């Protein structure tokens, strides 16, 4: 697969974004990630290749639904080609990749992806993988990104409007990290879209609270564009889960 008509990601880049810098990708790193995916999830049926890459070359490896994993798993490669600008106390988290899961009935053809209702999760995944390199920052567990300010829904088919990085829920623990060598360990994080109220609750009480509520509601990182809001506007879930 090759991307057609690439567009900017789910939110505007920060004003301090660095100028365009063409990237071609680290073939050895891509191969290591592909083998890691095949070992713990399944062999990717397709790789969604970027035609022109800024800062890092982001590809998306697509594993089709299987009996142990009855959903599409989309995993990035390229985000970990170069280290992120982590603080001193987080140098061990300098390398990361992202993934998200889509329902087995999600439309995955290039023709379908011309419709934003089917493409927006892919756009979000690519945007977040490039973001730390574009603005010289870092991403790890609990980091969030609103879709604009104020946040706007990703598409008219959903009210989800923000993103958070969480630990994998359905994927085997052995997949969570890939030790390339003594100096490089890649951490894999799940990209989870949030509602406005969930984003606000996370900012108040932390990522662990939202993660616990999602798991308690039966959410398992497979995207549901119209899933139940675990921080309902009327405050019911806030009262129920308040500690």
N, C-alpha and C positions, 0 to 999 in steps of 0.2 A: 504494500500500500504506500502511496505517496500522498502527502497533504496537498489539497487544492484550495486556492483562495484563502491562504492563511490570514488571520486577523489578530489584532491585539487581544490579550487575555481578558479575564472576567472583570478586571478593574483597571483603572488607569495606573501606569507606573508612577512611582514617586518622583517628585520634581528633581531629585538628585540623581536620577538614572544616568548611567554612563553611556557614552556614545556607542553606536553599533560597532561590534567587533566580530568578524566572521570566524566561525568555529567549524571544525570538520569532524570532531569526535575522536575518542580514544578507542581504537579497535580492540585492544586487549581488555580494556575495562568493559566494553560492551559484551564481549564474548564471555567474560567471567560472570556477568549479571545474567546473561541468557542461560548459561549452564546452571546457575543457582536457581533460576525460575523453574527450569525443566526438572531439576532434582526434587523440589519441594512442592510445586504446584502442578506442573505439567508443561509439555513442550508448546511454546507459542506457535499458534497457527499462522499468525501474521505479525509483521512489525510495521508500525505506522511511522514512516520515515519523514523527517523534515527535509525540505528542499533547500532552504536557506536558514542558517542558524546564527543567532546572536549570542555571543559569550560562550555558550555551551550547546552542543548538538544534542537535542532532546528527541529520542525515539521512544515509541510506546510499544511494548511487547504485549500481544493480546493472546491470552490463553482461553480457549473455548470452554464452555461448561462441561463438567465431568461428573461422575457419580460422587466422588468425595467433595468436589467443589462445584455444585450445580448453579454456577453463575459465571459470567465473563470476568476475568481478572486482568486489569490493565496495569502494567508496571513500567515505570520510566527507566531509561538508561541515559546517562549523560550528565545528570545533575552532579554526580560524584566524580566526573572527570577531573575536576579541580576542587581543592578544599574551599569551604565557605569561610567567611570572616567571623569565626567564633571568638567569644571572649576567652581569656586565659584559662578559666576554670571549666571550659567546655571544649577544649581542643580535641578530646576524644570523639566529639560529635561533628567534626568538620566535614564528614562525607555522608551524604544521605541520598536516598531515592524515595519516590512516592508511588503509591498504587491506589487504585479504587476498584470497586466491584460493581458490575452492572447486572441487572436481572437477565435470566436466560432468554427472555423474549424481547430484549432490547434490540432495536434495529442497528446493525453494525456495518452496513454497506456504505461505500463512499457516496452513493446516491442519497441514502437516507441521511447521511451526515451533512448534506447540504441544508437540511432543516435544523434550525438551532435547537429545537426541543430534544433532538437526539445527539447533537454535537457539543452542547455546553459542558457536560462533564469532562469531555476530552480537552476542551479548551482550558478549563480550570486546571486540569492536571498538568498540562504543558506550561501554563502561565506560572504556576506555583513552583515547578521544577526549575524554571529559569530565574525567577524573581530574586533569590538571594545573590546570584552572580550579577544580575543587572544593577542592583542598588548597593552591592558590597555589604551584605548583611548575612544572616544565617536563619535557618528554620529547623525546628526540632519539635518534640512532643509539646502539645499545648499551644503552639503558636497559631494565631488566627489571622484571617484576612477578610475584611468586609468587601462586598461587591460595590464599591463606590462609597461616597460620604454625602448624604446618608445612604445606607445599603439599599440596593435595588435588587429585585428578584432576578435570578439568572435567566429566566425565560418565563413567558406567560403561562406555561404549563405547570409551574411550581411557584411556591412562595418562599422557597429556600433562597437565602441571599448572602450567606457568608461561608467561610471555610475554616476548618480546624484540622490540625495534624494530631492523630491519636495513635496509640499502639494497635497493632493488628488484633482482631478479635477471632476471626474464623481461620486465619492462615496459621500453619504450624509454627511453633516457637523457633524451630531451627531456621526458618526463613527470615526471621526478624533482623538478623545480622549476617554479613558476609565478610569474613576476614580475608582480605586480599594478601596482605603481608603484615609484618610487625608494625609498620607505620600507617597502615590504612585498613580501617574497618568501616564498611558501608552499613548504615542503619536504614531500615525500611519502615516508613510510616504510612498509615492509612489516611487518605484525604477524605474527610467527612463534611458534607454540606450541612449548614445549620440554618435554623429560622432566626429572625431578628431577636426574639425573646431569649432564645438559647444562647446567642452570642452575648447578649447583655448579662445573662446569668453567669456565663463563663468569666467575663471580665470582672464581675463582682466576687465570685466564689471559687474560681479556678477550674482548670480543665478536668480534674478528677471528678468533680461534681457532675459535670455534663456527661462524662464518660460513664459514670455509674448509672445515671438516669437513662441513658440510651440503652445500656445493657439490660436494665430492669424492665424496659418497655419492650424488649425482644428484638431490638435493632442489632444487626450483625454485620454492619459495614457494607451490605449490599444496598445500593442506592434505591430509595423509594421516594420519588419526587413529591408524593403527597402523603408521606408518613405522618404519624401523630406527632404533634409538637410536645416535647417532654417538659417544656416550661410554658404551660398554657397562659394566654393573656389574662385570664380571670384569676390567676394566682393559685389555682387548685394544686397543681403539681409543685409549685414553690412551697406551699404550706406542707404538702405531703412529705417532701424530701428534705425540708429544712433541718439542719442539725444544730 
